[in-house]
Amino acid sequence: MAPAAPLDKQAVTDHIFAIYGLVARFGFILDKATEEAWALQKDSLPPDADEDQQIAIEIGLANGIRARFLAEIEEATRVHARSRLEAGDDSARRAFTAVIQRLEHGAGLLRVNFNESAAVEDFLLASLRLWSGR
């Protein structure tokens, strides 16, 4: 299969703005999901749970939700790669591997308290570059 035609400047701009929209929504969705999970969890805590325990539980909830989001991103990436491979695009194999490595690297950074928005932004920009063959 022939390589994809290079993106025009307007298409690149559109992709970049879409990426920043995704980054902003990721942070918002993660915050809201954590708030909702915490509201449910907080009511079931033992009455003698101190503030440190409550903070630890809330952080654990946020980390679990974030891990599920990253797993869903990985699955969506796999589906995309599979559709490209089935269409005969052999370059998708290399792009998929590199994109998943980038996602795993970002997940590792998040485990050591790297900024979530920065990690997602890095992953999405790398994905755009890798999937476009650049």
N, CA, C and O atoms as CSV, one atom per row, in Angstrom:
chain,resi,resn,atom,element,x,y,z
A,1,MET,N,N,0.849,-1.177,0.000
A,1,MET,CA,C,0.000,0.000,0.000
A,1,MET,C,C,0.892,1.236,0.000
A,1,MET,O,O,1.918,1.265,0.680
A,2,ALA,N,N,0.511,2.234,-0.744
A,2,ALA,CA,C,1.287,3.468,-0.830
A,2,ALA,C,C,1.166,4.252,0.458
A,2,ALA,O,O,0.129,4.210,1.120
A,3,PRO,N,N,2.238,4.979,0.826
A,3,PRO,CA,C,2.154,5.785,2.045
A,3,PRO,C,C,1.084,6.861,1.914
A,3,PRO,O,O,0.771,7.329,0.818
A,4,ALA,N,N,0.545,7.231,3.039
A,4,ALA,CA,C,-0.493,8.266,3.045
A,4,ALA,C,C,0.087,9.588,2.565
A,4,ALA,O,O,1.260,9.895,2.778
A,5,ALA,N,N,-0.768,10.352,1.916
A,5,ALA,CA,C,-0.343,11.669,1.445
A,5,ALA,C,C,-0.042,12.555,2.640
A,5,ALA,O,O,-0.694,12.439,3.678
A,6,PRO,N,N,0.950,13.448,2.505
A,6,PRO,CA,C,1.256,14.330,3.639
A,6,PRO,C,C,0.068,15.220,3.976
A,6,PRO,O,O,-0.701,15.614,3.099
A,7,LEU,N,N,-0.065,15.522,5.243
A,7,LEU,CA,C,-1.154,16.386,5.689
A,7,LEU,C,C,-0.892,17.821,5.265
A,7,LEU,O,O,0.249,18.283,5.285
A,8,ASP,N,N,-1.950,18.524,4.883
A,8,ASP,CA,C,-1.765,19.937,4.580
A,8,ASP,C,C,-1.722,20.734,5.883
A,8,ASP,O,O,-2.061,20.215,6.947
A,9,LYS,N,N,-1.305,21.990,5.792
A,9,LYS,CA,C,-1.109,22.797,7.003
A,9,LYS,C,C,-2.401,22.955,7.795
A,9,LYS,O,O,-2.374,22.924,9.026
A,10,GLN,N,N,-3.517,23.121,7.122
A,10,GLN,CA,C,-4.789,23.284,7.829
A,10,GLN,C,C,-5.157,22.000,8.561
A,10,GLN,O,O,-5.652,22.053,9.687
A,11,ALA,N,N,-4.923,20.844,7.939
A,11,ALA,CA,C,-5.227,19.571,8.586
A,11,ALA,C,C,-4.365,19.383,9.826
A,11,ALA,O,O,-4.854,18.918,10.856
A,12,VAL,N,N,-3.091,19.738,9.736
A,12,VAL,CA,C,-2.206,19.628,10.894
A,12,VAL,C,C,-2.710,20.523,12.018
A,12,VAL,O,O,-2.773,20.100,13.172
A,13,THR,N,N,-3.064,21.747,11.686
A,13,THR,CA,C,-3.590,22.684,12.684
A,13,THR,C,C,-4.855,22.124,13.335
A,13,THR,O,O,-5.016,22.183,14.554
A,14,ASP,N,N,-5.745,21.583,12.510
A,14,ASP,CA,C,-6.977,20.998,13.049
A,14,ASP,C,C,-6.674,19.856,14.010
A,14,ASP,O,O,-7.306,19.742,15.060
A,15,HIS,N,N,-5.712,19.011,13.654
A,15,HIS,CA,C,-5.344,17.892,14.528
A,15,HIS,C,C,-4.763,18.385,15.849
A,15,HIS,O,O,-5.080,17.848,16.910
A,16,ILE,N,N,-3.920,19.399,15.784
A,16,ILE,CA,C,-3.300,19.925,17.007
A,16,ILE,C,C,-4.363,20.494,17.942
A,16,ILE,O,O,-4.339,20.227,19.143
A,17,PHE,N,N,-5.294,21.276,17.400
A,17,PHE,CA,C,-6.350,21.834,18.247
A,17,PHE,C,C,-7.248,20.725,18.804
A,17,PHE,O,O,-7.697,20.806,19.947
A,18,ALA,N,N,-7.504,19.710,18.013
A,18,ALA,CA,C,-8.301,18.586,18.506
A,18,ALA,C,C,-7.580,17.894,19.655
A,18,ALA,O,O,-8.209,17.491,20.633
A,19,ILE,N,N,-6.268,17.757,19.541
A,19,ILE,CA,C,-5.485,17.129,20.602
A,19,ILE,C,C,-5.585,17.928,21.893
A,19,ILE,O,O,-5.784,17.351,22.962
A,20,TYR,N,N,-5.452,19.236,21.808
A,20,TYR,CA,C,-5.536,20.045,23.027
A,20,TYR,C,C,-6.931,19.987,23.629
A,20,TYR,O,O,-7.081,20.060,24.849
A,21,GLY,N,N,-7.949,19.857,22.795
A,21,GLY,CA,C,-9.301,19.664,23.317
A,21,GLY,C,C,-9.419,18.348,24.070
A,21,GLY,O,O,-10.060,18.280,25.119
A,22,LEU,N,N,-8.795,17.297,23.529
A,22,LEU,CA,C,-8.805,15.994,24.202
A,22,LEU,C,C,-8.071,16.057,25.537
A,22,LEU,O,O,-8.517,15.475,26.525
A,23,VAL,N,N,-6.954,16.760,25.560
A,23,VAL,CA,C,-6.181,16.890,26.803
A,23,VAL,C,C,-7.021,17.584,27.872
A,23,VAL,O,O,-7.074,17.138,29.018
A,24,ALA,N,N,-7.674,18.676,27.489
A,24,ALA,CA,C,-8.496,19.413,28.452
A,24,ALA,C,C,-9.656,18.553,28.939
A,24,ALA,O,O,-9.968,18.547,30.130
A,25,ARG,N,N,-10.292,17.834,28.033
A,25,ARG,CA,C,-11.418,16.980,28.438
A,25,ARG,C,C,-10.954,15.821,29.311
A,25,ARG,O,O,-11.666,15.415,30.230
A,26,PHE,N,N,-9.768,15.284,29.032
A,26,PHE,CA,C,-9.255,14.180,29.841
A,26,PHE,C,C,-9.145,14.613,31.300
A,26,PHE,O,O,-9.614,13.913,32.197
A,27,GLY,N,N,-8.529,15.759,31.533
A,27,GLY,CA,C,-8.384,16.258,32.904
A,27,GLY,C,C,-9.726,16.498,33.565
A,27,GLY,O,O,-9.921,16.146,34.728
A,28,PHE,N,N,-10.647,17.093,32.832
A,28,PHE,CA,C,-11.975,17.388,33.379
A,28,PHE,C,C,-12.723,16.103,33.705
A,28,PHE,O,O,-13.305,15.974,34.782
A,29,ILE,N,N,-12.709,15.149,32.772
A,29,ILE,CA,C,-13.421,13.887,32.974
A,29,ILE,C,C,-12.821,13.111,34.145
A,29,ILE,O,O,-13.546,12.544,34.962
A,30,LEU,N,N,-11.501,13.094,34.215
A,30,LEU,CA,C,-10.839,12.399,35.322
A,30,LEU,C,C,-11.216,13.032,36.661
A,30,LEU,O,O,-11.515,12.324,37.623
A,31,ASP,N,N,-11.203,14.353,36.724
A,31,ASP,CA,C,-11.580,15.032,37.964
A,31,ASP,C,C,-13.029,14.731,38.360
A,31,ASP,O,O,-13.307,14.441,39.523
A,32,LYS,N,N,-13.936,14.800,37.406
A,32,LYS,CA,C,-15.356,14.555,37.701
A,32,LYS,C,C,-15.588,13.100,38.110
A,32,LYS,O,O,-16.334,12.835,39.052
A,33,ALA,N,N,-14.959,12.166,37.414
A,33,ALA,CA,C,-15.121,10.747,37.755
A,33,ALA,C,C,-14.577,10.468,39.150
A,33,ALA,O,O,-15.164,9.697,39.909
A,34,THR,N,N,-13.464,11.092,39.480
A,34,THR,CA,C,-12.884,10.915,40.811
A,34,THR,C,C,-13.805,11.504,41.875
A,34,THR,O,O,-14.021,10.887,42.918
A,35,GLU,N,N,-14.346,12.688,41.620
A,35,GLU,CA,C,-15.270,13.313,42.571
A,35,GLU,C,C,-16.485,12.420,42.827
A,35,GLU,O,O,-16.904,12.239,43.970
A,36,GLU,N,N,-17.043,11.865,41.750
A,36,GLU,CA,C,-18.219,11.010,41.892
A,36,GLU,C,C,-17.885,9.730,42.658
A,36,GLU,O,O,-18.639,9.315,43.538
A,37,ALA,N,N,-16.769,9.114,42.325
A,37,ALA,CA,C,-16.364,7.883,43.022
A,37,ALA,C,C,-16.079,8.173,44.494
A,37,ALA,O,O,-16.433,7.383,45.369
A,38,TRP,N,N,-15.438,9.312,44.760
A,38,TRP,CA,C,-15.120,9.677,46.140
A,38,TRP,C,C,-16.389,9.942,46.940
A,38,TRP,O,O,-16.479,9.561,48.107
A,39,ALA,N,N,-17.373,10.594,46.317
A,39,ALA,CA,C,-18.629,10.873,47.016
A,39,ALA,C,C,-19.306,9.568,47.442
A,39,ALA,O,O,-19.870,9.490,48.533
A,40,LEU,N,N,-19.250,8.560,46.596
A,40,LEU,CA,C,-19.833,7.260,46.941
A,40,LEU,C,C,-19.010,6.544,48.006
A,40,LEU,O,O,-19.565,5.948,48.931
A,41,GLN,N,N,-17.709,6.602,47.876
A,41,GLN,CA,C,-16.801,5.890,48.782
A,41,GLN,C,C,-16.776,6.537,50.172
A,41,GLN,O,O,-16.706,5.844,51.186
A,42,LYS,N,N,-16.834,7.860,50.205
A,42,LYS,CA,C,-16.694,8.595,51.465
A,42,LYS,C,C,-17.762,8.196,52.481
A,42,LYS,O,O,-17.497,8.132,53.681
A,43,ASP,N,N,-18.960,7.932,51.989
A,43,ASP,CA,C,-20.052,7.579,52.896
A,43,ASP,C,C,-19.860,6.209,53.540
A,43,ASP,O,O,-20.431,5.936,54.596
A,44,SER,N,N,-19.063,5.350,52.916
A,44,SER,CA,C,-18.886,3.997,53.457
A,44,SER,C,C,-17.614,3.847,54.298
A,44,SER,O,O,-17.288,2.743,54.733
A,45,LEU,N,N,-16.903,4.941,54.525
A,45,LEU,CA,C,-15.694,4.876,55.343
A,45,LEU,C,C,-16.049,4.687,56.811
A,45,LEU,O,O,-17.086,5.163,57.274
A,46,PRO,N,N,-15.196,3.998,57.530
A,46,PRO,CA,C,-15.441,3.886,58.975
A,46,PRO,C,C,-15.341,5.264,59.633
A,46,PRO,O,O,-14.571,6.108,59.176
A,47,PRO,N,N,-16.079,5.493,60.659
A,47,PRO,CA,C,-16.093,6.819,61.285
A,47,PRO,C,C,-14.741,7.236,61.869
A,47,PRO,O,O,-14.496,8.426,62.061
A,48,ASP,N,N,-13.871,6.281,62.150
A,48,ASP,CA,C,-12.582,6.635,62.741
A,48,ASP,C,C,-11.476,6.849,61.691
A,48,ASP,O,O,-10.307,6.990,62.047
A,49,ALA,N,N,-11.843,6.872,60.408
A,49,ALA,CA,C,-10.838,7.110,59.356
A,49,ALA,C,C,-10.330,8.545,59.470
A,49,ALA,O,O,-11.109,9.498,59.464
A,50,ASP,N,N,-9.016,8.677,59.571
A,50,ASP,CA,C,-8.464,10.027,59.695
A,50,ASP,C,C,-8.265,10.657,58.310
A,50,ASP,O,O,-8.488,10.015,57.284
A,51,GLU,N,N,-7.847,11.907,58.304
A,51,GLU,CA,C,-7.706,12.663,57.054
A,51,GLU,C,C,-6.684,12.035,56.119
A,51,GLU,O,O,-6.901,11.999,54.908
A,52,ASP,N,N,-5.568,11.537,56.658
A,52,ASP,CA,C,-4.546,10.893,55.823
A,52,ASP,C,C,-5.101,9.655,55.121
A,52,ASP,O,O,-4.807,9.417,53.949
A,53,GLN,N,N,-5.893,8.880,55.831
A,53,GLN,CA,C,-6.505,7.697,55.221
A,53,GLN,C,C,-7.486,8.099,54.125
A,53,GLN,O,O,-7.549,7.461,53.074
A,54,GLN,N,N,-8.234,9.136,54.370
A,54,GLN,CA,C,-9.193,9.606,53.371
A,54,GLN,C,C,-8.470,10.095,52.119
A,54,GLN,O,O,-8.903,9.810,51.003
A,55,ILE,N,N,-7.386,10.819,52.296
A,55,ILE,CA,C,-6.610,11.309,51.158
A,55,ILE,C,C,-6.028,10.132,50.378
A,55,ILE,O,O,-6.044,10.135,49.147
A,56,ALA,N,N,-5.523,9.139,51.080
A,56,ALA,CA,C,-4.949,7.957,50.422
A,56,ALA,C,C,-6.009,7.218,49.611
A,56,ALA,O,O,-5.736,6.765,48.500
A,57,ILE,N,N,-7.191,7.096,50.150
A,57,ILE,CA,C,-8.283,6.417,49.438
A,57,ILE,C,C,-8.676,7.210,48.197
A,57,ILE,O,O,-8.881,6.636,47.127
A,58,GLU,N,N,-8.780,8.514,48.339
A,58,GLU,CA,C,-9.158,9.359,47.195
A,58,GLU,C,C,-8.103,9.290,46.092
A,58,GLU,O,O,-8.444,9.218,44.911
A,59,ILE,N,N,-6.837,9.312,46.468
A,59,ILE,CA,C,-5.758,9.200,45.482
A,59,ILE,C,C,-5.810,7.828,44.805
A,59,ILE,O,O,-5.615,7.720,43.594
A,60,GLY,N,N,-6.069,6.800,45.579
A,60,GLY,CA,C,-6.196,5.458,45.006
A,60,GLY,C,C,-7.333,5.373,43.998
A,60,GLY,O,O,-7.195,4.745,42.948
A,61,LEU,N,N,-8.456,6.007,44.318
A,61,LEU,CA,C,-9.584,6.040,43.376
A,61,LEU,C,C,-9.187,6.743,42.081
A,61,LEU,O,O,-9.471,6.254,40.988
A,62,ALA,N,N,-8.532,7.888,42.212
A,62,ALA,CA,C,-8.111,8.642,41.025
A,62,ALA,C,C,-7.141,7.830,40.181
A,62,ALA,O,O,-7.239,7.816,38.954
A,63,ASN,N,N,-6.203,7.155,40.839
A,63,ASN,CA,C,-5.232,6.343,40.099
A,63,ASN,C,C,-5.904,5.180,39.378
A,63,ASN,O,O,-5.539,4.852,38.249
A,64,GLY,N,N,-6.878,4.560,40.022
A,64,GLY,CA,C,-7.612,3.460,39.392
A,64,GLY,C,C,-8.405,3.922,38.178
A,64,GLY,O,O,-8.410,3.258,37.142
A,65,ILE,N,N,-9.065,5.049,38.309
A,65,ILE,CA,C,-9.835,5.597,37.189
A,65,ILE,C,C,-8.899,5.968,36.046
A,65,ILE,O,O,-9.183,5.678,34.884
A,66,ARG,N,N,-7.801,6.600,36.372
A,66,ARG,CA,C,-6.814,6.971,35.348
A,66,ARG,C,C,-6.275,5.734,34.641
A,66,ARG,O,O,-6.111,5.744,33.421
A,67,ALA,N,N,-5.999,4.675,35.386
A,67,ALA,CA,C,-5.502,3.429,34.780
A,67,ALA,C,C,-6.540,2.839,33.827
A,67,ALA,O,O,-6.184,2.326,32.766
A,68,ARG,N,N,-7.813,2.906,34.194
A,68,ARG,CA,C,-8.870,2.400,33.298
A,68,ARG,C,C,-8.954,3.251,32.034
A,68,ARG,O,O,-9.136,2.717,30.940
A,69,PHE,N,N,-8.823,4.575,32.176
A,69,PHE,CA,C,-8.821,5.444,30.991
A,69,PHE,C,C,-7.665,5.090,30.063
A,69,PHE,O,O,-7.842,5.000,28.848
A,70,LEU,N,N,-6.491,4.890,30.634
A,70,LEU,CA,C,-5.327,4.548,29.814
A,70,LEU,C,C,-5.514,3.202,29.132
A,70,LEU,O,O,-5.097,3.025,27.988
A,71,ALA,N,N,-6.131,2.260,29.813
A,71,ALA,CA,C,-6.412,0.956,29.200
A,71,ALA,C,C,-7.388,1.114,28.034
A,71,ALA,O,O,-7.253,0.444,27.010
A,72,GLU,N,N,-8.363,1.995,28.192
A,72,GLU,CA,C,-9.312,2.243,27.103
A,72,GLU,C,C,-8.624,2.935,25.926
A,72,GLU,O,O,-8.940,2.650,24.771
A,73,ILE,N,N,-7.693,3.836,26.209
A,73,ILE,CA,C,-6.920,4.476,25.134
A,73,ILE,C,C,-6.110,3.412,24.400
A,73,ILE,O,O,-6.037,3.415,23.171
A,74,GLU,N,N,-5.507,2.509,25.155
A,74,GLU,CA,C,-4.724,1.437,24.530
A,74,GLU,C,C,-5.613,0.556,23.657
A,74,GLU,O,O,-5.216,0.183,22.553
A,75,GLU,N,N,-6.789,0.225,24.127
A,75,GLU,CA,C,-7.704,-0.606,23.343
A,75,GLU,C,C,-8.147,0.118,22.068
A,75,GLU,O,O,-8.191,-0.487,20.997
A,76,ALA,N,N,-8.470,1.393,22.179
A,76,ALA,CA,C,-8.868,2.154,20.992
A,76,ALA,C,C,-7.719,2.222,19.982
A,76,ALA,O,O,-7.940,2.161,18.772
A,77,THR,N,N,-6.505,2.349,20.486
A,77,THR,CA,C,-5.328,2.377,19.616
A,77,THR,C,C,-5.160,1.031,18.919
A,77,THR,O,O,-4.840,0.980,17.731
A,78,ARG,N,N,-5.373,-0.054,19.652
A,78,ARG,CA,C,-5.270,-1.394,19.074
A,78,ARG,C,C,-6.304,-1.589,17.962
A,78,ARG,O,O,-5.988,-2.138,16.907
A,79,VAL,N,N,-7.526,-1.143,18.199
A,79,VAL,CA,C,-8.587,-1.261,17.193
A,79,VAL,C,C,-8.211,-0.475,15.945
A,79,VAL,O,O,-8.396,-0.951,14.825
A,80,HIS,N,N,-7.684,0.724,16.141
A,80,HIS,CA,C,-7.264,1.551,15.009
A,80,HIS,C,C,-6.152,0.860,14.220
A,80,HIS,O,O,-6.202,0.792,12.992
A,81,ALA,N,N,-5.160,0.355,14.927
A,81,ALA,CA,C,-4.040,-0.317,14.258
A,81,ALA,C,C,-4.532,-1.544,13.502
A,81,ALA,O,O,-4.109,-1.802,12.375
A,82,ARG,N,N,-5.413,-2.286,14.121
A,82,ARG,CA,C,-5.927,-3.500,13.465
A,82,ARG,C,C,-6.659,-3.170,12.177
A,82,ARG,O,O,-6.505,-3.868,11.175
A,83,SER,N,N,-7.457,-2.105,12.199
A,83,SER,CA,C,-8.185,-1.731,10.977
A,83,SER,C,C,-7.210,-1.319,9.874
A,83,SER,O,O,-7.433,-1.619,8.701
A,84,ARG,N,N,-6.144,-0.640,10.248
A,84,ARG,CA,C,-5.141,-0.250,9.243
A,84,ARG,C,C,-4.379,-1.456,8.728
A,84,ARG,O,O,-4.087,-1.535,7.535
A,85,LEU,N,N,-4.052,-2.398,9.601
A,85,LEU,CA,C,-3.370,-3.622,9.165
A,85,LEU,C,C,-4.258,-4.443,8.239
A,85,LEU,O,O,-3.792,-4.968,7.227
A,86,GLU,N,N,-5.524,-4.552,8.582
A,86,GLU,CA,C,-6.459,-5.300,7.736
A,86,GLU,C,C,-6.649,-4.634,6.383
A,86,GLU,O,O,-6.979,-5.299,5.401
A,87,ALA,N,N,-6.441,-3.312,6.329
A,87,ALA,CA,C,-6.539,-2.582,5.062
A,87,ALA,C,C,-5.241,-2.671,4.262
A,87,ALA,O,O,-5.142,-2.113,3.169
A,88,GLY,N,N,-4.240,-3.379,4.813
A,88,GLY,CA,C,-2.996,-3.575,4.087
A,88,GLY,C,C,-1.894,-2.585,4.407
A,88,GLY,O,O,-0.880,-2.551,3.710
A,89,ASP,N,N,-2.064,-1.792,5.427
A,89,ASP,CA,C,-1.051,-0.804,5.808
A,89,ASP,C,C,-0.061,-1.439,6.782
A,89,ASP,O,O,-0.275,-1.420,7.994
A,90,ASP,N,N,1.018,-1.998,6.248
A,90,ASP,CA,C,2.003,-2.671,7.092
A,90,ASP,C,C,2.773,-1.717,8.001
A,90,ASP,O,O,3.339,-2.150,9.005
A,91,SER,N,N,2.804,-0.434,7.666
A,91,SER,CA,C,3.500,0.533,8.527
A,91,SER,C,C,2.782,0.699,9.863
A,91,SER,O,O,3.366,1.199,10.824
A,92,ALA,N,N,1.514,0.280,9.926
A,92,ALA,CA,C,0.746,0.408,11.167
A,92,ALA,C,C,1.342,-0.449,12.281
A,92,ALA,O,O,1.189,-0.125,13.458
A,93,ARG,N,N,2.015,-1.531,11.924
A,93,ARG,CA,C,2.610,-2.405,12.933
A,93,ARG,C,C,3.665,-1.640,13.738
A,93,ARG,O,O,3.670,-1.682,14.968
A,94,ARG,N,N,4.543,-0.952,13.041
A,94,ARG,CA,C,5.597,-0.186,13.708
A,94,ARG,C,C,5.005,0.996,14.487
A,94,ARG,O,O,5.407,1.272,15.617
A,95,ALA,N,N,4.048,1.682,13.865
A,95,ALA,CA,C,3.424,2.823,14.543
A,95,ALA,C,C,2.714,2.371,15.813
A,95,ALA,O,O,2.821,3.023,16.852
A,96,PHE,N,N,1.990,1.258,15.736
A,96,PHE,CA,C,1.267,0.750,16.897
A,96,PHE,C,C,2.219,0.436,18.047
A,96,PHE,O,O,1.974,0.810,19.194
A,97,THR,N,N,3.301,-0.252,17.723
A,97,THR,CA,C,4.277,-0.601,18.754
A,97,THR,C,C,4.853,0.649,19.405
A,97,THR,O,O,4.959,0.723,20.630
A,98,ALA,N,N,5.224,1.625,18.593
A,98,ALA,CA,C,5.811,2.858,19.126
A,98,ALA,C,C,4.804,3.653,19.952
A,98,ALA,O,O,5.155,4.221,20.986
A,99,VAL,N,N,3.562,3.693,19.497
A,99,VAL,CA,C,2.527,4.440,20.219
A,99,VAL,C,C,2.252,3.791,21.577
A,99,VAL,O,O,2.117,4.491,22.581
A,100,ILE,N,N,2.171,2.472,21.612
A,100,ILE,CA,C,1.919,1.784,22.883
A,100,ILE,C,C,3.105,1.972,23.830
A,100,ILE,O,O,2.912,2.131,25.036
A,101,GLN,N,N,4.313,1.955,23.301
A,101,GLN,CA,C,5.481,2.218,24.151
A,101,GLN,C,C,5.392,3.620,24.737
A,101,GLN,O,O,5.726,3.830,25.903
A,102,ARG,N,N,4.945,4.575,23.935
A,102,ARG,CA,C,4.809,5.957,24.424
A,102,ARG,C,C,3.733,6.048,25.496
A,102,ARG,O,O,3.892,6.763,26.485
A,103,LEU,N,N,2.644,5.326,25.298
A,103,LEU,CA,C,1.570,5.316,26.294
A,103,LEU,C,C,2.063,4.699,27.604
A,103,LEU,O,O,1.775,5.220,28.682
A,104,GLU,N,N,2.797,3.602,27.516
A,104,GLU,CA,C,3.335,2.960,28.719
A,104,GLU,C,C,4.353,3.853,29.423
A,104,GLU,O,O,4.420,3.885,30.652
A,105,HIS,N,N,5.137,4.573,28.638
A,105,HIS,CA,C,6.092,5.513,29.236
A,105,HIS,C,C,5.335,6.603,30.003
A,105,HIS,O,O,5.700,6.951,31.126
A,106,GLY,N,N,4.287,7.131,29.389
A,106,GLY,CA,C,3.469,8.148,30.057
A,106,GLY,C,C,2.815,7.610,31.319
A,106,GLY,O,O,2.745,8.309,32.330
A,107,ALA,N,N,2.332,6.367,31.269
A,107,ALA,CA,C,1.729,5.752,32.456
A,107,ALA,C,C,2.760,5.631,33.571
A,107,ALA,O,O,2.439,5.830,34.743
A,108,GLY,N,N,3.995,5.305,33.208
A,108,GLY,CA,C,5.059,5.221,34.205
A,108,GLY,C,C,5.344,6.573,34.831
A,108,GLY,O,O,5.560,6.672,36.039
A,109,LEU,N,N,5.345,7.609,34.014
A,109,LEU,CA,C,5.562,8.960,34.545
A,109,LEU,C,C,4.430,9.368,35.481
A,109,LEU,O,O,4.659,10.036,36.490
A,110,LEU,N,N,3.216,8.965,35.143
A,110,LEU,CA,C,2.081,9.296,36.001
A,110,LEU,C,C,2.190,8.624,37.367
A,110,LEU,O,O,1.749,9.179,38.373
A,111,ARG,N,N,2.773,7.433,37.398
A,111,ARG,CA,C,2.940,6.743,38.684
A,111,ARG,C,C,3.904,7.489,39.610
A,111,ARG,O,O,3.864,7.298,40.826
A,112,VAL,N,N,4.762,8.330,39.049
A,112,VAL,CA,C,5.672,9.126,39.891
A,112,VAL,C,C,5.239,10.589,39.919
A,112,VAL,O,O,6.057,11.497,40.071
A,113,ASN,N,N,3.922,10.792,39.769
A,113,ASN,CA,C,3.283,12.102,39.930
A,113,ASN,C,C,3.585,13.115,38.839
A,113,ASN,O,O,3.582,14.315,39.111
A,114,PHE,N,N,3.845,12.674,37.613
A,114,PHE,CA,C,3.974,13.589,36.485
A,114,PHE,C,C,2.595,14.179,36.215
A,114,PHE,O,O,1.581,13.530,36.471
A,115,ASN,N,N,2.551,15.372,35.713
A,115,ASN,CA,C,1.287,16.049,35.427
A,115,ASN,C,C,0.479,15.253,34.402
A,115,ASN,O,O,0.990,14.910,33.336
A,116,GLU,N,N,-0.787,14.960,34.727
A,116,GLU,CA,C,-1.633,14.153,33.851
A,116,GLU,C,C,-1.839,14.788,32.484
A,116,GLU,O,O,-1.737,14.112,31.460
A,117,SER,N,N,-2.126,16.077,32.464
A,117,SER,CA,C,-2.355,16.749,31.188
A,117,SER,C,C,-1.107,16.718,30.317
A,117,SER,O,O,-1.199,16.517,29.106
A,118,ALA,N,N,0.057,16.916,30.927
A,118,ALA,CA,C,1.308,16.882,30.161
A,118,ALA,C,C,1.563,15.491,29.597
A,118,ALA,O,O,2.020,15.360,28.462
A,119,ALA,N,N,1.274,14.455,30.372
A,119,ALA,CA,C,1.488,13.083,29.904
A,119,ALA,C,C,0.549,12.746,28.748
A,119,ALA,O,O,0.972,12.142,27.762
A,120,VAL,N,N,-0.709,13.128,28.863
A,120,VAL,CA,C,-1.674,12.851,27.795
A,120,VAL,C,C,-1.326,13.668,26.556
A,120,VAL,O,O,-1.405,13.166,25.434
A,121,GLU,N,N,-0.946,14.906,26.754
A,121,GLU,CA,C,-0.548,15.750,25.627
A,121,GLU,C,C,0.644,15.137,24.895
A,121,GLU,O,O,0.648,15.067,23.666
A,122,ASP,N,N,1.635,14.701,25.629
A,122,ASP,CA,C,2.811,14.080,25.027
A,122,ASP,C,C,2.414,12.836,24.230
A,122,ASP,O,O,2.872,12.643,23.104
A,123,PHE,N,N,1.570,12.005,24.814
A,123,PHE,CA,C,1.129,10.800,24.117
A,123,PHE,C,C,0.378,11.145,22.837
A,123,PHE,O,O,0.650,10.563,21.787
A,124,LEU,N,N,-0.552,12.071,22.909
A,124,LEU,CA,C,-1.357,12.393,21.729
A,124,LEU,C,C,-0.524,13.025,20.617
A,124,LEU,O,O,-0.706,12.703,19.443
A,125,LEU,N,N,0.384,13.919,20.983
A,125,LEU,CA,C,1.243,14.516,19.961
A,125,LEU,C,C,2.168,13.469,19.329
A,125,LEU,O,O,2.382,13.477,18.117
A,126,ALA,N,N,2.708,12.582,20.145
A,126,ALA,CA,C,3.546,11.503,19.614
A,126,ALA,C,C,2.718,10.592,18.709
A,126,ALA,O,O,3.197,10.151,17.664
A,127,SER,N,N,1.490,10.312,19.104
A,127,SER,CA,C,0.617,9.476,18.286
A,127,SER,C,C,0.354,10.107,16.931
A,127,SER,O,O,0.420,9.439,15.899
A,128,LEU,N,N,0.055,11.393,16.941
A,128,LEU,CA,C,-0.179,12.096,15.681
A,128,LEU,C,C,1.032,11.968,14.767
A,128,LEU,O,O,0.900,11.678,13.578
A,129,ARG,N,N,2.195,12.186,15.329
A,129,ARG,CA,C,3.431,12.095,14.548
A,129,ARG,C,C,3.664,10.672,14.047
A,129,ARG,O,O,4.000,10.473,12.879
A,130,LEU,N,N,3.488,9.683,14.920
A,130,LEU,CA,C,3.762,8.299,14.553
A,130,LEU,C,C,2.744,7.760,13.536
A,130,LEU,O,O,3.127,7.070,12.591
A,131,TRP,N,N,1.473,8.065,13.719
A,131,TRP,CA,C,0.473,7.568,12.784
A,131,TRP,C,C,0.554,8.259,11.432
A,131,TRP,O,O,0.160,7.683,10.418
A,132,SER,N,N,1.056,9.476,11.405
A,132,SER,CA,C,1.193,10.161,10.119
A,132,SER,C,C,2.499,9.809,9.425
A,132,SER,O,O,2.764,10.274,8.316
A,133,GLY,N,N,3.319,8.981,10.083
A,133,GLY,CA,C,4.553,8.511,9.462
A,133,GLY,C,C,5.682,9.494,9.525
A,133,GLY,O,O,6.578,9.468,8.681
A,134,ARG,N,N,5.658,10.367,10.514
A,134,ARG,CA,C,6.715,11.397,10.641
A,134,ARG,C,C,7.620,11.085,11.780
A,134,ARG,O,O,8.563,11.831,12.042
